Amino acid sequence: MTGPTPRTIAEHLTATLARVRPLEVVDVPLVEAVDALGLVLARDVAATAPVPAFDNSAMDGYAVRRSELPEDGTEVTLPVLADIRPGPTSDVVGAILGPIRPGSRDESGQESRPQPPGVVRIMTGAPLPAGFDAVVPVERTSTGRFVAGRPTTERTVTLARQPRDHVRRAGTDVATGDRLASTGGVVTAGLVAVAAAAGLTTLAVHRRPRVAVVSTGSELAAPGSTAPGTIPDSNSLMLAALAREAGADVVRVGAVPDDAAALTATLDHVAPGVDLVVTSGGVSAGASDVVREVLATGSPTDVEIAAVAVRPGRPQALASWRGVPWIAVPGNPVSALVSFTLFARPALRRLAGHRGAPTVRTARAAVGWPSPPGAEQVLPVVIGPDGVTPAASDGHHLSGLPAADALAVVPADVAQVSPGDEVTVHPLGEDRS
């Protein structure tokens, strides 16, 4: 293990991402798709059936044959031959037309049935019977309206030719083979709906990442504790929330004391069941920095200790524990949030199968603020109509985090941000892009 290596944010991110790769592909049944929302598609999604699956009525009314309706729109009175409702339907026309008339044949030579004039009472979504090519809405007929639950009562109906057919034709929305979503997209409620309608039963996705969150420090206590000399363990709660927000399943261990044996035992316990370990604290150069102590023991492999030229968040480390990637971030809560957003969140995205980096954009500063020389400044900010404003008077203050909706990154060679200057902005919160 070597000493700290000076790095930029971009260099440390590259080193972090080199340690992870997309997780394996699983087929998720559509009936369980609520648990797959946000997962990344591993293959294109193509329709296996058309939508609509068959010609069906777009209105409550009467199925007609246009050839029986005068071209000039003159009303005619026709018999009502049958009543079709949505749901499994047998050959309604066959039931209507009766037995085949001997000796009558169609163009293919098959025996055919006579087609008596008339209409079919039909409800929205019901299949259009063969031979019928349009629907006249009930409100445009002598019937006026249907009464729910009442069977067919009208023997005849008076209606006229309509300019629209009010029929949803098979495959006009989705054709068999149409691509519904591409590899790298995410599972959404809308995709689930169209996939089910188009005949699919499963979606191929990358498995959801599982991350262990561990905070270190003998001074840490459970929230609500009033023991002298302790502080609440906010880091493990915050990092667990950030990991869940990034789409991962989370194992939150909580605080581990500054004891190398205790941390080793904790890592041994959680590593077999997760895809990534994130620890906070103990990564600097203090006498109680237990993460640095464990990193020096030889138990972890591929250890990289880095001094990233960023404020806050300078001390960072990367390693593998029993083959599981390990990201170690500082213990200051704002430093931990910054480090997770810049390094751990992109790593989780790669594990989840995302191809691109988290959303990053530029915004203008609404006010001015100083920036420390020689390091990239990362500052929690609020995005308003006039640009970005620091969320707190001091970037290390926890009080600014509830209002912050982004992190602004100021280049290392900028000592003063002026109103109107452009800064890079990393949005906080859910990111499914």
C-alpha positions as CSV (number, residue, x, y, z in Angstrom):
1,M,0.0,0.0,0.0
2,T,1.4,3.4,-1.0
3,G,0.8,6.8,0.5
4,P,-1.9,9.2,-0.6
5,T,-1.9,10.0,-4.3
6,P,-3.1,13.5,-5.3
7,R,-6.0,13.3,-7.6
8,T,-8.7,15.4,-9.2
9,I,-12.4,14.6,-8.8
10,A,-12.4,13.2,-12.4
11,E,-9.3,11.0,-11.7
12,H,-10.7,9.5,-8.5
13,L,-14.1,8.9,-10.2
14,T,-12.3,7.0,-13.0
15,A,-10.4,4.9,-10.4
16,T,-13.7,4.2,-8.6
17,L,-15.6,3.1,-11.7
18,A,-12.8,0.8,-12.8
19,R,-13.7,-1.4,-9.8
20,V,-17.3,-2.1,-10.7
21,R,-19.2,-3.6,-13.6
22,P,-22.9,-4.2,-14.4
23,L,-24.5,-6.9,-12.3
24,E,-25.9,-10.0,-13.8
25,V,-29.1,-10.1,-15.9
26,V,-32.4,-11.5,-14.4
27,D,-35.8,-12.0,-16.0
28,V,-38.4,-10.3,-13.9
29,P,-42.0,-11.4,-14.3
30,L,-44.3,-8.6,-15.2
31,V,-46.6,-9.6,-12.3
32,E,-43.8,-8.6,-10.0
33,A,-42.8,-5.5,-11.9
34,V,-43.7,-3.1,-9.1
35,D,-40.4,-4.4,-7.5
36,A,-38.5,-3.8,-10.7
37,L,-39.3,-0.1,-11.2
38,G,-36.2,1.8,-11.9
39,L,-34.1,-1.3,-12.9
40,V,-32.1,-1.1,-16.1
41,L,-33.1,-3.0,-19.1
42,A,-30.5,-5.5,-20.3
43,R,-32.2,-6.2,-23.6
44,D,-34.5,-4.4,-26.0
45,V,-38.1,-4.9,-25.3
46,A,-40.1,-5.9,-28.4
47,A,-43.8,-6.6,-28.8
48,T,-44.8,-10.3,-29.2
49,A,-48.4,-9.4,-29.9
50,P,-50.2,-6.5,-31.6
51,V,-52.1,-3.7,-29.6
52,P,-55.0,-3.8,-30.0
53,A,-55.0,-7.5,-30.3
54,F,-58.2,-7.5,-32.4
55,D,-60.5,-5.0,-34.1
56,N,-62.7,-3.6,-31.3
57,S,-65.3,-1.0,-30.7
58,A,-64.1,2.5,-29.6
59,M,-67.6,3.4,-28.5
60,D,-70.8,2.0,-26.9
61,G,-73.2,1.7,-29.8
62,Y,-74.0,-0.5,-32.8
63,A,-71.7,-2.3,-35.1
64,V,-72.8,-1.8,-38.7
65,R,-72.0,-2.7,-42.3
66,R,-71.5,0.6,-44.1
67,S,-72.8,-1.0,-47.3
68,E,-76.2,-1.1,-45.6
69,L,-76.2,2.6,-44.8
70,P,-77.0,5.1,-47.5
71,E,-74.1,7.2,-48.7
72,D,-76.1,10.5,-48.4
73,G,-76.6,10.0,-44.6
74,T,-80.3,9.2,-44.8
75,E,-81.4,7.4,-41.7
76,V,-82.4,3.7,-41.9
77,T,-84.1,1.3,-39.4
78,L,-82.4,-2.0,-39.1
79,P,-82.9,-5.0,-36.8
80,V,-80.7,-5.6,-33.8
81,L,-79.1,-9.1,-34.4
82,A,-77.1,-9.6,-31.2
83,D,-75.5,-8.0,-28.2
84,I,-71.7,-8.2,-27.7
85,R,-69.9,-7.2,-24.5
86,P,-66.2,-7.0,-23.7
87,G,-64.7,-10.4,-22.7
88,P,-64.2,-13.8,-24.2
89,T,-66.5,-14.1,-27.2
90,S,-67.3,-17.0,-29.5
91,D,-68.1,-16.6,-33.1
92,V,-70.9,-14.2,-32.6
93,V,-71.6,-13.8,-36.3
94,G,-71.9,-17.5,-36.7
95,A,-74.4,-17.6,-33.9
96,I,-76.3,-14.7,-35.6
97,L,-76.4,-16.0,-39.1
98,G,-77.5,-19.5,-38.4
99,P,-76.7,-22.6,-40.5
100,I,-74.8,-22.5,-43.7
101,R,-77.0,-22.3,-46.8
102,P,-76.3,-25.4,-48.9
103,G,-74.6,-24.7,-52.2
104,S,-73.5,-21.1,-51.3
105,R,-69.8,-20.7,-51.7
106,D,-67.3,-17.8,-51.2
107,E,-64.5,-16.8,-53.6
108,S,-62.2,-19.5,-52.1
109,G,-64.8,-22.2,-52.7
110,Q,-65.7,-22.6,-49.0
111,E,-69.4,-22.8,-48.1
112,S,-70.6,-19.4,-46.9
113,R,-73.5,-18.1,-44.9
114,P,-76.0,-15.6,-46.0
115,Q,-75.6,-12.2,-44.2
116,P,-79.0,-10.9,-43.1
117,P,-79.2,-7.1,-42.8
118,G,-78.9,-5.6,-39.3
119,V,-76.7,-4.3,-36.6
120,V,-75.0,-5.7,-33.5
121,R,-75.4,-3.9,-30.2
122,I,-71.7,-3.5,-29.0
123,M,-70.0,-2.1,-26.0
124,T,-66.6,-0.3,-25.9
125,G,-63.7,-2.8,-26.1
126,A,-65.8,-5.6,-27.4
127,P,-64.5,-7.4,-30.6
128,L,-66.0,-6.2,-33.8
129,P,-67.8,-9.1,-35.4
130,A,-66.5,-10.3,-38.8
131,G,-68.2,-8.6,-41.7
132,F,-68.9,-5.4,-39.8
133,D,-66.8,-2.4,-40.4
134,A,-67.9,0.6,-38.3
135,V,-69.7,1.5,-35.1
136,V,-72.4,4.2,-34.7
137,P,-72.3,5.6,-31.1
138,V,-75.6,5.0,-29.2
139,E,-76.2,8.7,-28.6
140,R,-76.5,9.2,-32.4
141,T,-79.2,6.6,-32.7
142,S,-82.9,6.3,-31.8
143,T,-81.9,4.4,-28.7
144,G,-80.2,7.4,-27.2
145,R,-78.4,5.6,-24.4
146,F,-77.9,2.2,-22.8
147,V,-78.8,1.5,-19.2
148,A,-76.1,-0.4,-17.2
149,G,-77.1,-3.9,-16.4
150,R,-80.2,-4.0,-18.7
151,P,-80.2,-6.6,-21.4
152,T,-80.9,-5.9,-25.0
153,T,-84.5,-4.6,-25.3
154,E,-84.5,-2.9,-28.7
155,R,-85.5,-5.1,-31.6
156,T,-84.7,-2.4,-34.2
157,V,-82.7,0.9,-34.2
158,T,-82.7,3.9,-36.5
159,L,-79.3,5.3,-37.4
160,A,-77.4,7.0,-40.1
161,R,-74.0,6.7,-41.7
162,Q,-71.2,8.4,-39.7
163,P,-68.0,10.1,-41.0
164,R,-65.8,8.1,-38.5
165,D,-65.8,4.3,-38.0
166,H,-65.1,4.4,-34.2
167,V,-63.2,1.1,-34.5
168,R,-59.8,0.5,-33.0
169,R,-58.0,-1.7,-35.6
170,A,-55.7,-4.5,-34.6
171,G,-52.1,-3.5,-34.4
172,T,-52.7,0.3,-35.0
173,D,-51.1,1.2,-31.7
174,V,-48.3,-1.5,-31.6
175,A,-47.4,-4.0,-34.2
176,T,-45.8,-7.4,-33.4
177,G,-42.1,-6.9,-33.3
178,D,-42.2,-3.1,-32.5
179,R,-39.5,-2.0,-30.1
180,L,-41.1,-0.7,-27.0
181,A,-37.9,0.2,-25.1
182,S,-34.2,0.0,-25.6
183,T,-31.3,-1.6,-23.7
184,G,-30.2,0.8,-21.0
185,G,-33.6,2.3,-20.4
186,V,-35.3,1.8,-17.1
187,V,-38.5,0.0,-16.1
188,T,-41.4,2.4,-15.6
189,A,-45.1,2.0,-15.0
190,G,-45.7,3.0,-18.6
191,L,-43.4,0.3,-19.9
192,V,-45.0,-2.3,-17.7
193,A,-48.4,-1.4,-19.1
194,V,-47.4,-1.5,-22.8
195,A,-45.3,-4.7,-22.3
196,A,-48.2,-6.5,-20.8
197,A,-50.6,-5.3,-23.5
198,A,-48.1,-6.4,-26.2
199,G,-47.9,-10.0,-25.0
200,L,-44.7,-10.0,-22.8
201,T,-44.6,-11.9,-19.5
202,T,-41.1,-10.9,-18.4
203,L,-38.5,-8.1,-18.7
204,A,-34.7,-8.7,-18.8
205,V,-33.0,-6.4,-16.3
206,H,-29.8,-6.0,-14.4
207,R,-30.2,-7.0,-10.8
208,R,-30.7,-4.3,-8.2
209,P,-27.4,-3.5,-6.4
210,R,-27.1,-4.2,-2.7
211,V,-24.9,-2.0,-0.7
212,A,-23.7,-2.1,2.9
213,V,-23.3,1.2,4.8
214,V,-21.0,1.3,7.8
215,S,-20.1,4.4,9.9
216,T,-17.0,4.3,12.1
217,G,-16.1,6.2,15.3
218,S,-16.2,5.4,19.0
219,E,-17.9,8.7,19.5
220,L,-21.0,7.7,17.5
221,A,-24.2,6.7,19.2
222,A,-27.7,5.9,18.1
223,P,-30.0,8.9,17.4
224,G,-31.5,10.1,20.6
225,S,-28.7,9.0,22.9
226,T,-27.5,11.6,25.5
227,A,-24.4,9.8,26.6
228,P,-21.6,12.3,27.5
229,G,-19.0,12.7,24.8
230,T,-21.1,11.1,22.0
231,I,-22.7,12.4,18.9
232,P,-25.6,11.0,16.9
233,D,-24.7,8.7,14.1
234,S,-26.2,10.7,11.2
235,N,-23.8,9.4,8.6
236,S,-25.1,5.8,8.3
237,L,-28.7,7.1,8.1
238,M,-27.8,9.7,5.5
239,L,-25.7,7.3,3.4
240,A,-28.3,4.6,3.6
241,A,-30.9,7.0,2.4
242,L,-28.7,8.2,-0.5
243,A,-28.0,4.7,-1.6
244,R,-31.7,3.8,-1.5
245,E,-32.4,7.0,-3.4
246,A,-29.9,5.9,-6.0
247,G,-31.9,2.7,-6.5
248,A,-30.0,0.2,-4.3
249,D,-31.1,-2.2,-1.6
250,V,-29.3,-1.2,1.6
251,V,-27.8,-3.0,4.6
252,R,-27.2,-0.3,7.2
253,V,-24.8,-1.6,9.9
254,G,-24.6,1.7,11.9
255,A,-21.7,2.8,14.0
256,V,-18.6,0.6,14.5
257,P,-16.1,1.7,17.2
258,D,-12.5,2.7,16.4
259,D,-11.3,-0.9,16.8
260,A,-9.6,-2.7,13.9
261,A,-10.9,-6.1,15.0
262,A,-14.5,-4.8,15.3
263,L,-14.3,-3.3,11.8
264,T,-12.8,-6.4,10.3
265,A,-15.5,-8.6,11.8
266,T,-18.2,-6.2,10.5
267,L,-16.7,-6.2,7.0
268,D,-16.4,-10.0,7.1
269,H,-20.1,-10.3,8.1
270,V,-21.6,-7.9,5.5
271,A,-19.3,-8.5,2.4
272,P,-20.7,-11.9,1.3
273,G,-24.2,-10.5,0.8
274,V,-23.6,-7.2,-0.9
275,D,-22.1,-5.8,-4.1
276,L,-20.6,-2.7,-2.6
277,V,-19.4,-1.5,0.8
278,V,-19.4,2.2,1.7
279,T,-17.8,3.3,5.0
280,S,-17.6,6.7,6.5
281,G,-14.9,8.1,8.8
282,G,-11.5,6.8,9.8
283,V,-9.9,7.5,6.5
284,S,-7.7,10.5,7.3
285,A,-4.4,10.6,9.1
286,G,-5.4,10.6,12.8
287,A,-4.4,8.2,15.5
288,S,-7.9,6.8,15.7
289,D,-8.6,6.5,12.0
290,V,-9.6,2.8,12.1
291,V,-10.2,2.5,8.3
292,R,-6.6,3.5,7.6
293,E,-5.5,1.0,10.2
294,V,-7.4,-1.8,8.6
295,L,-6.4,-0.8,5.1
296,A,-2.7,-1.3,6.2
297,T,-3.3,-4.8,7.6
298,G,-3.2,-6.7,4.3
299,S,-6.7,-8.1,4.7
300,P,-8.2,-5.8,2.0
301,T,-6.8,-6.0,-1.5
302,D,-6.2,-3.4,-4.3
303,V,-5.9,-0.6,-1.8
304,E,-5.7,3.0,-3.1
305,I,-5.4,5.9,-0.6
306,A,-5.9,9.2,-2.3
307,A,-5.8,12.8,-1.4
308,V,-8.4,14.3,-3.8
309,A,-8.0,18.0,-4.4
310,V,-11.6,18.7,-3.4
311,R,-13.1,20.6,-0.4
312,P,-14.8,19.1,1.4
313,G,-13.8,15.5,0.9
314,R,-10.1,15.4,0.5
315,P,-9.2,12.0,2.2
316,Q,-10.6,9.0,0.1
317,A,-9.8,5.4,-0.2
318,L,-10.7,2.4,-2.4
319,A,-10.2,-1.2,-1.8
320,S,-11.7,-4.7,-2.1
321,W,-12.8,-6.8,0.8
322,R,-13.3,-10.5,0.1
323,G,-13.7,-9.5,-3.5
324,V,-16.3,-6.8,-2.9
325,P,-15.5,-3.2,-3.9
326,W,-15.1,-0.9,-0.9
327,I,-15.4,2.9,-1.0
328,A,-14.2,4.7,2.1
329,V,-15.3,8.3,2.5
330,P,-14.6,10.9,5.2
331,G,-16.6,11.2,8.4
332,N,-17.7,14.8,8.2
333,P,-21.4,14.5,7.2
334,V,-21.2,17.1,4.4
335,S,-17.9,15.5,3.2
336,A,-19.6,12.1,3.2
337,L,-22.6,13.4,1.2
338,V,-20.2,15.1,-1.3
339,S,-18.1,11.9,-1.6
340,F,-21.1,9.7,-2.0
341,T,-22.6,11.9,-4.7
342,L,-19.4,12.2,-6.7
343,F,-18.0,8.7,-6.4
344,A,-20.4,6.1,-4.8
345,R,-23.5,7.1,-6.7
346,P,-21.8,6.7,-10.1
347,A,-20.5,3.3,-8.9
348,L,-24.0,2.2,-8.0
349,R,-25.3,3.3,-11.3
350,R,-22.7,1.2,-13.1
351,L,-23.5,-1.8,-11.0
352,A,-27.2,-1.3,-11.9
353,G,-26.4,-1.3,-15.6
354,H,-26.7,2.4,-16.4
355,R,-24.5,3.4,-19.3
356,G,-24.2,7.1,-18.6
357,A,-23.1,9.2,-15.7
358,P,-25.5,10.9,-13.3
359,T,-27.1,14.0,-14.6
360,V,-24.7,17.0,-14.6
361,R,-25.5,20.4,-15.9
362,T,-24.3,24.0,-15.6
363,A,-26.1,26.9,-13.9
364,R,-25.3,30.5,-13.1
365,A,-24.5,31.7,-9.6
366,A,-27.2,34.0,-8.2
367,V,-24.8,35.4,-5.6
368,G,-21.1,35.5,-5.2
369,W,-19.0,33.4,-2.7
370,P,-15.3,32.7,-2.1
371,S,-13.7,29.4,-3.2
372,P,-10.5,27.9,-1.6
373,P,-7.5,28.1,-3.9
374,G,-5.8,24.9,-5.2
375,A,-8.9,22.6,-4.8
376,E,-12.2,22.1,-6.5
377,Q,-14.9,23.4,-4.2
378,V,-18.1,21.4,-3.8
379,L,-20.9,23.3,-2.2
380,P,-24.5,22.3,-1.4
381,V,-26.7,24.9,-3.2
382,V,-30.3,25.8,-3.8
383,I,-31.4,26.2,-7.4
384,G,-33.7,29.1,-7.8
385,P,-35.1,31.1,-10.7
386,D,-32.1,33.4,-10.6
387,G,-29.5,30.7,-10.4
388,V,-27.8,28.8,-7.5
389,T,-27.3,30.1,-4.0
390,P,-25.2,28.4,-1.2
391,A,-27.6,26.4,1.1
392,A,-25.7,27.5,4.2
393,S,-23.3,30.3,5.2
394,D,-20.6,27.6,5.6
395,G,-20.3,24.6,3.3
396,H,-19.6,22.3,6.2
397,H,-22.8,23.1,8.0
398,L,-25.4,20.3,8.2
399,S,-28.2,22.9,8.5
400,G,-28.0,23.6,4.8
401,L,-28.6,20.0,3.6
402,P,-32.4,19.9,3.9
403,A,-32.8,22.8,1.5
404,A,-30.0,21.8,-0.9
405,D,-31.1,20.3,-4.1
406,A,-27.7,20.2,-5.9
407,L,-24.0,20.3,-5.4
408,A,-22.1,23.1,-7.2
409,V,-18.6,22.4,-8.3
410,V,-16.1,25.3,-8.6
411,P,-12.8,24.7,-10.5
412,A,-9.6,24.7,-8.5
413,D,-8.3,27.8,-10.2
414,V,-11.2,30.0,-9.2
415,A,-10.8,31.9,-6.0
416,Q,-14.1,33.9,-6.2
417,V,-17.4,33.0,-7.7
418,S,-19.2,36.1,-9.0
419,P,-22.9,36.5,-9.7
420,G,-23.6,35.3,-13.2
421,D,-20.6,32.9,-13.3
422,E,-21.4,29.4,-14.6
423,V,-20.7,26.5,-12.3
424,T,-21.2,22.7,-12.8
425,V,-24.2,21.4,-10.9
426,H,-24.8,17.8,-9.7
427,P,-28.5,17.5,-8.8
428,L,-29.3,15.7,-5.5
429,G,-32.2,13.3,-5.2
430,E,-33.5,10.5,-7.3
431,D,-31.8,10.0,-10.6
432,R,-33.2,7.4,-13.0
433,S,-31.8,8.9,-16.2
